[in-house]
C-alpha cells in the first residue's frame, strides 16, 4: 500500500512537471468586460500580440460587455480552469458589484484566481467646452442657474455615486442620463446633448487636446502628467469612491504553474519600457503589474473600502 501511495505521488509530480513544460500548447482565450475599442480591449490586444511572440500561441480576445460588467464576470467564473482561459476584469466585477446589485451570477471572493493588477484607469470629469465653465465650482453654479436642464453620463455605478455625492455637497442640479458606452458619451459631449461626463481619460484624450471638451478634475492620487493643470478630485475636497483598475484573473482552480507562467509573461511585457510608455503612460493610464499575492490583498482591501463607501452613500442595490 505504501509503495502504491509513493507511486501515485510520483505520477502527480510528473504530471505537474509535464504540464508546466508543455504549457501552453494551444491558443489562450482572454475574456474582457469591455466592448471592442474599450480601454481594456485595446490594451489586451496589444498585450496579446507580444504574448504570442513569447508563448508561441495565439491570444484570442472575447468581448463580453454589458450587464454592468456582470456578463464578463459570469463568463470568467464559468470558464474551464485549465490555464487556457483568463480574464481582464475591472473593479466593478472584483470588488463592487456585489454591493451595488441585489444578486450577481458569480462569487467574486471564490470564483477567481488573481494573476496581476495591470493598471489604474484614470477617470476624468469633463464638460463640453460650449458650457463655458472652467471649474467644478463654476459647473455647480451654472447648473443651479438652469435647474433640471443639464445632464451627465457615466459608464459605471461607482462613478455615478461619486457624482451624486458631489451634487449633494454642492447643491448642483444635474440629471443623470444612462450611457450605452464610451462612444455614446463622446457623441453626447461633442453635440452638447449630455454635456457632462466622468469617464476613463483615454476615451477623451484627443477631444481634451483639441479643446472640444474641458477637463475639470481627475480621480487619480496625483495630477496626470498629461494635464498637470487639471486638479484631482481629492484636491477639490471630493475623494473618489474607488480606483478604476483592470486586472488579470483566472477561473478558480486554474493550475498554479499556469498562473505563474502567465504572470511572468504579462509582467515582463508590462514592464518593458517602450510598451509601458506607449500603451499606458502616454494615454493617461497608471501601470501596476504586481504579484498574484499583492493583487489578491488589494482586491480584499478594495472590497472592504468599497462596501463601506457604498453603504455610507445611501445607494440602494438594484
C-alpha beads as a LAMMPS data file, in Angstrom:
LAMMPS data file: protein, C-alpha beads

318 atoms
317 bonds

1 atom types
1 bond types

-500.0 500.0 xlo xhi
-500.0 500.0 ylo yhi
-500.0 500.0 zlo zhi

Masses

1 110.0

Atoms # bond

1 1 1 0.000 0.000 0.000
2 1 1 2.834 2.364 0.910
3 1 1 4.539 1.575 -2.412
4 1 1 1.289 2.365 -4.262
5 1 1 0.965 5.745 -2.468
6 1 1 4.542 6.701 -3.347
7 1 1 3.971 5.700 -6.976
8 1 1 0.750 7.754 -7.122
9 1 1 2.526 10.778 -5.660
10 1 1 5.318 10.430 -8.212
11 1 1 2.757 10.330 -11.017
12 1 1 1.123 13.534 -9.741
13 1 1 4.505 15.282 -9.581
14 1 1 5.402 14.075 -13.072
15 1 1 2.032 15.234 -14.429
16 1 1 2.609 18.695 -12.951
17 1 1 6.075 18.885 -14.467
18 1 1 4.756 17.779 -17.856
19 1 1 2.013 20.403 -17.709
20 1 1 4.489 23.145 -16.856
21 1 1 6.933 22.111 -19.589
22 1 1 4.269 21.798 -22.304
23 1 1 2.251 24.897 -21.413
24 1 1 0.866 26.498 -23.458
25 1 1 0.290 24.199 -26.408
26 1 1 -2.887 25.784 -27.783
27 1 1 -4.493 29.275 -28.027
28 1 1 -5.297 31.161 -24.833
29 1 1 -8.687 32.869 -24.576
30 1 1 -8.932 36.229 -22.821
31 1 1 -12.374 37.412 -21.701
32 1 1 -12.720 41.178 -21.387
33 1 1 -15.594 43.163 -19.873
34 1 1 -15.160 45.965 -22.434
35 1 1 -16.667 46.104 -25.891
36 1 1 -14.364 46.400 -28.901
37 1 1 -12.439 49.643 -28.709
38 1 1 -12.755 49.936 -24.928
39 1 1 -9.717 50.634 -22.773
40 1 1 -9.075 47.056 -21.636
41 1 1 -9.895 45.688 -25.099
42 1 1 -7.285 47.887 -26.770
43 1 1 -4.756 47.091 -24.053
44 1 1 -5.234 43.328 -24.073
45 1 1 -4.995 43.121 -27.874
46 1 1 -1.665 44.986 -27.782
47 1 1 -0.503 42.781 -24.908
48 1 1 -1.708 39.688 -26.761
49 1 1 0.483 40.448 -29.762
50 1 1 3.532 40.481 -27.503
51 1 1 2.410 37.394 -25.559
52 1 1 2.011 35.429 -28.787
53 1 1 5.613 36.216 -29.687
54 1 1 6.789 34.989 -26.295
55 1 1 4.483 31.982 -25.841
56 1 1 4.173 30.835 -29.434
57 1 1 0.386 30.602 -29.174
58 1 1 -2.393 32.984 -30.288
59 1 1 -4.193 35.114 -27.703
60 1 1 -7.889 35.155 -28.618
61 1 1 -9.851 38.093 -27.192
62 1 1 -13.526 37.559 -26.395
63 1 1 -15.563 40.692 -25.624
64 1 1 -18.325 40.048 -23.064
65 1 1 -19.561 43.561 -22.333
66 1 1 -22.834 44.702 -20.782
67 1 1 -24.868 43.950 -17.693
68 1 1 -22.790 46.243 -15.506
69 1 1 -19.771 44.065 -16.288
70 1 1 -21.554 41.066 -14.743
71 1 1 -21.773 39.222 -18.068
72 1 1 -17.985 39.069 -18.200
73 1 1 -17.791 38.119 -14.529
74 1 1 -20.083 35.149 -15.061
75 1 1 -18.316 34.085 -18.258
76 1 1 -15.000 34.092 -16.435
77 1 1 -16.307 32.212 -13.410
78 1 1 -17.843 29.521 -15.639
79 1 1 -14.857 29.136 -17.986
80 1 1 -12.717 25.986 -17.870
81 1 1 -9.947 26.290 -15.278
82 1 1 -7.328 24.666 -17.486
83 1 1 -4.951 27.603 -17.909
84 1 1 -6.315 28.421 -21.354
85 1 1 -8.992 30.816 -20.133
86 1 1 -8.050 34.069 -18.426
87 1 1 -9.917 37.322 -17.948
88 1 1 -9.133 41.014 -17.652
89 1 1 -11.774 42.369 -15.284
90 1 1 -12.415 45.772 -13.686
91 1 1 -13.046 46.795 -10.113
92 1 1 -16.820 46.561 -10.604
93 1 1 -16.639 42.784 -11.067
94 1 1 -13.978 42.048 -8.469
95 1 1 -14.823 44.447 -5.650
96 1 1 -18.026 46.479 -6.069
97 1 1 -20.886 44.792 -7.915
98 1 1 -21.747 42.508 -5.017
99 1 1 -22.710 45.669 -3.098
100 1 1 -24.461 47.564 -5.902
101 1 1 -26.639 44.696 -7.200
102 1 1 -29.110 42.596 -5.242
103 1 1 -27.610 39.491 -6.810
104 1 1 -24.803 38.697 -9.231
105 1 1 -24.170 35.437 -11.155
106 1 1 -20.740 34.713 -9.645
107 1 1 -18.926 34.871 -6.306
108 1 1 -16.083 37.414 -6.525
109 1 1 -14.467 36.049 -3.365
110 1 1 -14.320 32.425 -4.552
111 1 1 -14.543 32.226 -8.335
112 1 1 -11.284 33.871 -9.428
113 1 1 -7.530 33.358 -9.055
114 1 1 -5.580 36.670 -9.119
115 1 1 -2.757 36.946 -11.664
116 1 1 -1.799 40.633 -11.694
117 1 1 -3.368 44.072 -11.439
118 1 1 -2.378 45.631 -14.764
119 1 1 -3.288 49.286 -14.404
120 1 1 -5.357 52.024 -12.829
121 1 1 -7.572 53.705 -15.416
122 1 1 -7.586 57.400 -14.507
123 1 1 -11.099 58.829 -14.636
124 1 1 -11.683 62.408 -15.739
125 1 1 -14.641 64.692 -15.179
126 1 1 -15.179 66.531 -18.473
127 1 1 -17.654 69.066 -19.797
128 1 1 -18.491 70.361 -23.234
129 1 1 -16.447 73.479 -23.888
130 1 1 -19.681 75.106 -25.070
131 1 1 -20.770 75.337 -21.423
132 1 1 -18.023 77.881 -20.803
133 1 1 -17.132 76.562 -17.323
134 1 1 -13.571 76.094 -16.100
135 1 1 -14.024 74.509 -12.675
136 1 1 -16.335 72.298 -10.649
137 1 1 -17.487 75.357 -8.710
138 1 1 -18.496 77.085 -11.945
139 1 1 -20.279 73.927 -13.126
140 1 1 -22.286 73.768 -9.899
141 1 1 -23.207 77.448 -10.178
142 1 1 -24.279 77.072 -13.816
143 1 1 -26.434 74.042 -13.027
144 1 1 -28.214 75.877 -10.199
145 1 1 -28.953 78.788 -12.514
146 1 1 -30.554 76.373 -15.006
147 1 1 -32.217 73.756 -12.763
148 1 1 -33.042 70.437 -14.388
149 1 1 -31.614 71.338 -17.795
150 1 1 -28.054 69.948 -17.600
151 1 1 -27.318 66.223 -17.773
152 1 1 -24.342 63.945 -17.157
153 1 1 -23.424 60.391 -18.092
154 1 1 -21.224 57.704 -16.565
155 1 1 -20.334 54.148 -17.533
156 1 1 -20.377 52.600 -14.076
157 1 1 -22.261 52.839 -10.799
158 1 1 -19.166 53.875 -8.765
159 1 1 -18.777 56.978 -10.899
160 1 1 -22.489 57.713 -10.553
161 1 1 -22.162 57.530 -6.769
162 1 1 -19.130 59.824 -6.887
163 1 1 -21.034 62.378 -8.958
164 1 1 -24.186 62.166 -6.832
165 1 1 -22.110 62.740 -3.679
166 1 1 -20.632 65.844 -5.313
167 1 1 -24.139 67.054 -6.197
168 1 1 -25.286 66.617 -2.588
169 1 1 -22.340 68.538 -1.206
170 1 1 -22.649 71.441 -3.660
171 1 1 -26.353 71.596 -4.414
172 1 1 -25.635 71.125 -8.124
173 1 1 -28.713 70.351 -10.237
174 1 1 -27.645 67.920 -12.984
175 1 1 -29.627 64.889 -14.154
176 1 1 -28.024 61.502 -14.778
177 1 1 -28.598 60.014 -18.248
178 1 1 -27.714 56.311 -18.757
179 1 1 -24.974 55.666 -21.315
180 1 1 -24.525 52.619 -23.536
181 1 1 -20.798 53.099 -23.938
182 1 1 -17.846 55.413 -24.435
183 1 1 -18.834 56.320 -27.996
184 1 1 -22.261 57.497 -26.782
185 1 1 -20.570 59.679 -24.191
186 1 1 -18.286 61.213 -26.789
187 1 1 -21.263 61.974 -29.042
188 1 1 -23.243 63.460 -26.153
189 1 1 -20.400 65.747 -25.171
190 1 1 -19.495 66.857 -28.682
191 1 1 -23.124 67.599 -29.597
192 1 1 -23.945 69.106 -26.208
193 1 1 -26.906 66.791 -25.579
194 1 1 -25.206 65.336 -22.490
195 1 1 -22.528 67.939 -21.769
196 1 1 -21.027 66.465 -18.578
197 1 1 -19.380 63.063 -18.033
198 1 1 -16.997 61.059 -15.878
199 1 1 -15.079 58.579 -17.996
200 1 1 -11.666 56.975 -18.497
201 1 1 -9.087 59.546 -19.588
202 1 1 -8.037 57.559 -22.711
203 1 1 -11.580 57.919 -24.122
204 1 1 -11.400 61.707 -24.218
205 1 1 -7.705 62.392 -24.612
206 1 1 -7.904 63.689 -28.229
207 1 1 -11.009 65.767 -27.504
208 1 1 -9.420 67.421 -24.469
209 1 1 -6.340 68.216 -26.525
210 1 1 -8.443 69.634 -29.370
211 1 1 -10.343 71.882 -26.969
212 1 1 -13.732 70.357 -27.789
213 1 1 -14.156 69.321 -24.150
214 1 1 -12.737 70.704 -20.934
215 1 1 -11.233 68.541 -18.196
216 1 1 -12.234 69.797 -14.736
217 1 1 -10.808 67.074 -12.455
218 1 1 -9.173 63.639 -12.404
219 1 1 -9.650 60.890 -9.830
220 1 1 -6.004 59.827 -9.541
221 1 1 -3.903 60.154 -6.400
222 1 1 -1.761 62.781 -8.099
223 1 1 -2.315 65.011 -11.129
224 1 1 -1.942 63.404 -14.523
225 1 1 1.419 64.202 -16.144
226 1 1 -0.519 64.701 -19.386
227 1 1 -2.600 67.520 -17.866
228 1 1 -0.712 68.928 -14.881
229 1 1 -3.056 71.925 -14.643
230 1 1 -6.114 69.736 -14.012
231 1 1 -6.675 69.198 -10.257
232 1 1 -7.561 65.904 -8.619
233 1 1 -10.956 65.335 -7.020
234 1 1 -9.154 64.859 -3.722
235 1 1 -7.557 68.305 -4.020
236 1 1 -11.018 69.774 -4.501
237 1 1 -12.363 68.019 -1.430
238 1 1 -14.286 65.262 -3.195
239 1 1 -12.491 61.940 -2.609
240 1 1 -13.205 59.326 -5.240
241 1 1 -15.250 56.250 -4.419
242 1 1 -12.790 53.656 -5.652
243 1 1 -9.956 53.478 -8.175
244 1 1 -10.945 52.015 -11.539
245 1 1 -8.479 49.195 -12.101
246 1 1 -8.235 46.355 -14.599
247 1 1 -6.520 43.141 -13.611
248 1 1 -5.970 39.646 -14.929
249 1 1 -7.620 36.757 -13.119
250 1 1 -8.259 33.128 -13.994
251 1 1 -11.160 30.824 -13.051
252 1 1 -10.734 29.333 -9.583
253 1 1 -8.735 26.129 -9.601
254 1 1 -6.515 27.066 -12.542
255 1 1 -3.163 25.243 -12.153
256 1 1 -0.587 27.245 -10.203
257 1 1 2.058 26.565 -12.862
258 1 1 -0.144 28.231 -15.463
259 1 1 -0.787 31.228 -13.174
260 1 1 2.945 31.555 -12.586
261 1 1 3.835 31.407 -16.284
262 1 1 1.100 33.844 -17.290
263 1 1 2.122 36.262 -14.557
264 1 1 5.764 36.167 -15.629
265 1 1 4.928 36.878 -19.268
266 1 1 2.339 39.604 -18.635
267 1 1 4.543 41.445 -16.147
268 1 1 7.608 41.185 -18.397
269 1 1 5.673 42.841 -21.221
270 1 1 4.052 45.406 -18.933
271 1 1 7.426 46.419 -17.524
272 1 1 9.045 46.783 -20.939
273 1 1 9.885 50.491 -21.127
274 1 1 8.607 51.015 -24.671
275 1 1 5.354 49.085 -24.198
276 1 1 4.714 50.744 -20.831
277 1 1 5.192 54.241 -22.230
278 1 1 3.221 53.813 -25.476
279 1 1 0.375 51.624 -24.277
280 1 1 -0.173 53.048 -20.806
281 1 1 1.559 56.219 -19.685
282 1 1 1.089 58.150 -22.932
283 1 1 -2.693 57.752 -22.749
284 1 1 -3.097 58.558 -19.067
285 1 1 -3.108 55.033 -17.613
286 1 1 -1.130 54.238 -14.448
287 1 1 0.802 50.905 -14.716
288 1 1 0.817 48.475 -11.771
289 1 1 1.764 44.839 -12.663
290 1 1 2.025 43.400 -9.161
291 1 1 2.250 39.802 -7.901
292 1 1 -0.761 37.476 -7.557
293 1 1 -0.454 37.755 -3.776
294 1 1 -0.347 41.551 -3.868
295 1 1 -3.280 41.703 -6.251
296 1 1 -5.297 39.344 -4.050
297 1 1 -4.643 41.526 -0.999
298 1 1 -5.540 44.661 -2.987
299 1 1 -8.856 43.128 -4.081
300 1 1 -9.727 42.357 -0.465
301 1 1 -8.888 45.872 0.724
302 1 1 -10.825 47.496 -2.134
303 1 1 -13.814 45.256 -1.463
304 1 1 -13.883 46.345 2.185
305 1 1 -13.487 50.062 1.471
306 1 1 -15.937 49.919 -1.446
307 1 1 -18.599 48.288 0.716
308 1 1 -18.180 50.953 3.391
309 1 1 -18.358 53.877 0.982
310 1 1 -21.366 52.488 -0.895
311 1 1 -23.244 51.961 2.363
312 1 1 -22.376 55.490 3.519
313 1 1 -23.596 56.949 0.196
314 1 1 -27.079 55.509 0.760
315 1 1 -27.054 53.818 -2.650
316 1 1 -29.712 51.120 -2.878
317 1 1 -28.667 47.913 -4.705
318 1 1 -30.631 47.412 -7.888

Bonds

1 1 1 2
2 1 2 3
3 1 3 4
4 1 4 5
5 1 5 6
6 1 6 7
7 1 7 8
8 1 8 9
9 1 9 10
10 1 10 11
11 1 11 12
12 1 12 13
13 1 13 14
14 1 14 15
15 1 15 16
16 1 16 17
17 1 17 18
18 1 18 19
19 1 19 20
20 1 20 21
21 1 21 22
22 1 22 23
23 1 23 24
24 1 24 25
25 1 25 26
26 1 26 27
27 1 27 28
28 1 28 29
29 1 29 30
30 1 30 31
31 1 31 32
32 1 32 33
33 1 33 34
34 1 34 35
35 1 35 36
36 1 36 37
37 1 37 38
38 1 38 39
39 1 39 40
40 1 40 41
41 1 41 42
42 1 42 43
43 1 43 44
44 1 44 45
45 1 45 46
46 1 46 47
47 1 47 48
48 1 48 49
49 1 49 50
50 1 50 51
51 1 51 52
52 1 52 53
53 1 53 54
54 1 54 55
55 1 55 56
56 1 56 57
57 1 57 58
58 1 58 59
59 1 59 60
60 1 60 61
61 1 61 62
62 1 62 63
63 1 63 64
64 1 64 65
65 1 65 66
66 1 66 67
67 1 67 68
68 1 68 69
69 1 69 70
70 1 70 71
71 1 71 72
72 1 72 73
73 1 73 74
74 1 74 75
75 1 75 76
76 1 76 77
77 1 77 78
78 1 78 79
79 1 79 80
80 1 80 81
81 1 81 82
82 1 82 83
83 1 83 84
84 1 84 85
85 1 85 86
86 1 86 87
87 1 87 88
88 1 88 89
89 1 89 90
90 1 90 91
91 1 91 92
92 1 92 93
93 1 93 94
94 1 94 95
95 1 95 96
96 1 96 97
97 1 97 98
98 1 98 99
99 1 99 100
100 1 100 101
101 1 101 102
102 1 102 103
103 1 103 104
104 1 104 105
105 1 105 106
106 1 106 107
107 1 107 108
108 1 108 109
109 1 109 110
110 1 110 111
111 1 111 112
112 1 112 113
113 1 113 114
114 1 114 115
115 1 115 116
116 1 116 117
117 1 117 118
118 1 118 119
119 1 119 120
120 1 120 121
121 1 121 122
122 1 122 123
123 1 123 124
124 1 124 125
125 1 125 126
126 1 126 127
127 1 127 128
128 1 128 129
129 1 129 130
130 1 130 131
131 1 131 132
132 1 132 133
133 1 133 134
134 1 134 135
135 1 135 136
136 1 136 137
137 1 137 138
138 1 138 139
139 1 139 140
140 1 140 141
141 1 141 142
142 1 142 143
143 1 143 144
144 1 144 145
145 1 145 146
146 1 146 147
147 1 147 148
148 1 148 149
149 1 149 150
150 1 150 151
151 1 151 152
152 1 152 153
153 1 153 154
154 1 154 155
155 1 155 156
156 1 156 157
157 1 157 158
158 1 158 159
159 1 159 160
160 1 160 161
161 1 161 162
162 1 162 163
163 1 163 164
164 1 164 165
165 1 165 166
166 1 166 167
167 1 167 168
168 1 168 169
169 1 169 170
170 1 170 171
171 1 171 172
172 1 172 173
173 1 173 174
174 1 174 175
175 1 175 176
176 1 176 177
177 1 177 178
178 1 178 179
179 1 179 180
180 1 180 181
181 1 181 182
182 1 182 183
183 1 183 184
184 1 184 185
185 1 185 186
186 1 186 187
187 1 187 188
188 1 188 189
189 1 189 190
190 1 190 191
191 1 191 192
192 1 192 193
193 1 193 194
194 1 194 195
195 1 195 196
196 1 196 197
197 1 197 198
198 1 198 199
199 1 199 200
200 1 200 201
201 1 201 202
202 1 202 203
203 1 203 204
204 1 204 205
205 1 205 206
206 1 206 207
207 1 207 208
208 1 208 209
209 1 209 210
210 1 210 211
211 1 211 212
212 1 212 213
213 1 213 214
214 1 214 215
215 1 215 216
216 1 216 217
217 1 217 218
218 1 218 219
219 1 219 220
220 1 220 221
221 1 221 222
222 1 222 223
223 1 223 224
224 1 224 225
225 1 225 226
226 1 226 227
227 1 227 228
228 1 228 229
229 1 229 230
230 1 230 231
231 1 231 232
232 1 232 233
233 1 233 234
234 1 234 235
235 1 235 236
236 1 236 237
237 1 237 238
238 1 238 239
239 1 239 240
240 1 240 241
241 1 241 242
242 1 242 243
243 1 243 244
244 1 244 245
245 1 245 246
246 1 246 247
247 1 247 248
248 1 248 249
249 1 249 250
250 1 250 251
251 1 251 252
252 1 252 253
253 1 253 254
254 1 254 255
255 1 255 256
256 1 256 257
257 1 257 258
258 1 258 259
259 1 259 260
260 1 260 261
261 1 261 262
262 1 262 263
263 1 263 264
264 1 264 265
265 1 265 266
266 1 266 267
267 1 267 268
268 1 268 269
269 1 269 270
270 1 270 271
271 1 271 272
272 1 272 273
273 1 273 274
274 1 274 275
275 1 275 276
276 1 276 277
277 1 277 278
278 1 278 279
279 1 279 280
280 1 280 281
281 1 281 282
282 1 282 283
283 1 283 284
284 1 284 285
285 1 285 286
286 1 286 287
287 1 287 288
288 1 288 289
289 1 289 290
290 1 290 291
291 1 291 292
292 1 292 293
293 1 293 294
294 1 294 295
295 1 295 296
296 1 296 297
297 1 297 298
298 1 298 299
299 1 299 300
300 1 300 301
301 1 301 302
302 1 302 303
303 1 303 304
304 1 304 305
305 1 305 306
306 1 306 307
307 1 307 308
308 1 308 309
309 1 309 310
310 1 310 311
311 1 311 312
312 1 312 313
313 1 313 314
314 1 314 315
315 1 315 316
316 1 316 317
317 1 317 318
